[in-house]
């Protein structure tokens, strides 16, 4: 999984953005299928930064669902 943060993502995982914050923190946004969320979280916590603390905040992309609803309402 560490390779994902160096520009190579595993199949089905897309790197959306990566920021280094004041040289003390990193924020990495990934697009992950919901059925792989647990696997990605575990890989990050166990391999990515070793002794450093990791925090994992899953959110959901509702853009496709909102567009579908908007299209149905406009029919």
C-alpha positions as CSV (number, residue, x, y, z in Angstrom):
1,X,0.0,0.0,0.0
2,X,2.9,2.4,0.6
3,X,3.5,2.4,-3.2
4,X,0.1,4.1,-3.5
5,X,1.5,7.2,-1.9
6,X,4.5,7.2,-4.2
7,X,2.4,7.4,-7.4
8,X,1.5,3.8,-8.1
9,X,-1.9,2.7,-6.8
10,X,-3.2,-0.8,-6.4
11,X,-6.0,-2.0,-8.8
12,X,-9.3,-0.3,-8.0
13,X,-7.7,2.5,-5.9
14,X,-7.3,5.9,-7.3
15,X,-5.1,8.6,-5.8
16,X,-7.1,11.8,-6.0
17,X,-4.6,14.1,-4.3
18,X,-1.6,14.2,-2.0
19,X,-0.4,17.1,0.2
20,X,2.5,17.5,2.5
21,X,1.4,19.9,5.3
22,X,4.2,21.9,6.8
23,X,6.6,19.0,6.6
24,X,4.9,17.3,9.6
25,X,1.8,15.7,8.1
26,X,0.5,14.2,4.9
27,X,-3.1,14.2,3.6
28,X,-3.8,11.7,0.9
29,X,-7.2,11.4,-0.7
30,X,-8.0,8.1,-2.3
31,X,-11.0,7.0,-4.3
32,X,-11.7,3.4,-3.1
33,X,-14.6,1.0,-3.9
34,X,-16.7,0.6,-0.7
35,X,-16.0,-3.1,-0.6
36,X,-12.3,-2.5,-0.3
37,X,-12.4,0.2,2.3
38,X,-11.5,-2.1,5.2
39,X,-8.6,-3.6,3.3
40,X,-7.1,-0.2,2.4
41,X,-7.6,1.1,6.0
42,X,-5.8,-1.9,7.4
43,X,-2.9,-1.6,4.9
44,X,-2.4,2.0,5.7
45,X,-2.4,1.5,9.4
46,X,0.0,-1.4,9.4
47,X,2.5,-0.5,6.6
48,X,2.4,3.1,5.5
49,X,4.2,5.0,8.3
50,X,5.3,2.6,10.9
51,X,5.6,4.4,14.2
52,X,3.6,7.4,13.1
53,X,-0.1,7.9,13.9
54,X,-2.5,7.5,11.1
55,X,-6.1,8.8,10.9
56,X,-8.6,7.5,8.4
57,X,-11.7,9.4,7.5
58,X,-14.0,7.7,4.9
59,X,-16.4,9.9,3.1
60,X,-18.8,9.1,0.2
61,X,-19.0,10.6,-3.2
62,X,-22.7,11.3,-3.9
63,X,-22.2,13.1,-7.2
64,X,-23.5,10.2,-9.4
65,X,-26.5,9.6,-7.2
66,X,-27.4,13.3,-7.1
67,X,-27.1,13.5,-10.9
68,X,-29.3,10.4,-11.4
69,X,-31.9,11.9,-9.0
70,X,-31.7,15.3,-10.8
71,X,-32.2,13.6,-14.2
72,X,-35.2,11.7,-13.0
73,X,-36.8,14.8,-11.6
74,X,-36.3,16.7,-14.9
75,X,-38.1,14.1,-17.0
